[in-house]
């Protein structure tokens, strides 16, 4: 029974997360020849002030509302 753990910044809609877990489950089922109910997907969401890359907090690098900006641009 595989467990897939996804780590993302907060700000995604429930619709986006539903599509993400469905798509991931479908790929795992197909590639590992499993039943869908055997696949677990966990989503860990992080505030941008608790996430850094390149030595800089994402809240400072991208702004606290950058996920909302990304969503509005799609």
Buried (B, 14 or more C-beta within 10 A) or exposed (E): EBEBEEEBBEBBEEEEBEEBBEEBBEEBBEEEEBEEEEBEBEBEEEEBEEBEEEEEBBBEBBEBEBBEEEEEEE
